[in-house]
Amino acid sequence: MTLPHGVVETPVFMPVGTAATVKAVPQNVLEQVNTQILLGNTYHLYLRPGHERIRRLGGLHKFMSWPHPILTDSGGFQVFSLNHLRKVTEEGVEFRSHIDGSSHFFSPEHSMEVQLALGADIAMVFDECTEYPATRERARSSLDLTLRWARRSRDYFYAHAEEVPWFAEFNGRTPSLFGIVQGGMYEDLRRESAERLVELDLPGYAIGGLSVGEPREHTRAAIASTLPLLPADRPRYVMGVGYPDEIVEYAAMGVDMMDCVLPTRAARHGLLFTSEGRMNIKNQQYAEDQDPPDPACGCMVCGRYTRAYLRHLAMAKEPLGGALNSIHNLYAYLDTMRSVRDAISLGALDDLVARTRGRARQHDVS
């Protein structure tokens, strides 16, 4: 993907930078672990420090000192997660801030305004994320509303895309707007959502409404049934997934883009992803273990620190522990996607998928 702030090789995994930061990981380290593109969170940045402030400071890239591509979500999933603090109407969503309880309103147009102010390379249409489980009637209603909001998002986005102050710095490349497929766990509704969304002729398409509590096999089925309906010559993005073995499988199915908070969230709880499985670094067995977290890993953490030291940091609740764990997990995820790209180039993707499935069936390290 050739974007205003650089070229991104796919399939790609995007670390999540919720509040203009990937938690506990500096930007230079993100570059060292070969992060190609970050995800920023429209809802959180709108509330704090505010999109107008970020606009005045030159846009999100300049604000957070990240000269590489950024994708922003629409805020729909975060508003969805507020549940009892929101009210959905045809016009948009009225909600209360999780920070101070203040009242706010997001419409498709306002979501586009915020994302354009942030200066994202890729913006997402404003959607309503369908919860799990949802009745067929509920999924149908949400699907129809999301499609109406997608049209409004598209119309506003392209009418105002060239108004951002730093548009001239985009080297003649316009930011992109991706659509989002909804429909719950109903295959025919997913199909209808995809077919109607493709009619909008957007630069890319996402599969949303997953990782909301549904069983893993339902996630895979929704992806498998939806992917063939989306144009193969445009990026196909699955939002909010998954474990290392899952991202390999989804990439092999034809997914181009994925994101998830799991690498850093798990890291803060002492869970490491290694070539031999998942490792709980807090376990007593590592108290005097002088081995690196993963002897097969090439990251800066495994090249310098021992399991014993990382366990000590975790037990002492030292912030450095979460930071080092996060760096390792991000490297593991990004290196996994590099392996997928290499396997595609070498025609060896089936072998990689088979090896990954074999490791996933093994017991966790601890």
Beta strands, then each sheet from edge to edge (+ up, - down):
strand 1: 2-3
strand 2: 6-7
strand 3: 12-14
strand 4: 16-17
strand 5: 38-40
strand 6: 70-72
strand 7: 86-88
strand 8: 93-96
strand 9: 103-106
strand 10: 122-124
strand 11: 176-181
strand 12: 204-207
strand 13: 236-238
strand 14: 257-259
strand 15: 271-274
strand 16: 277-280
sheet 1: 1+ 2-
sheet 2: 3+ 14+ 13+ 12+ 11+ 10+ 6+ 5+ 4+
sheet 3: 7+ 8- 9+
sheet 4: 15+ 16-
end
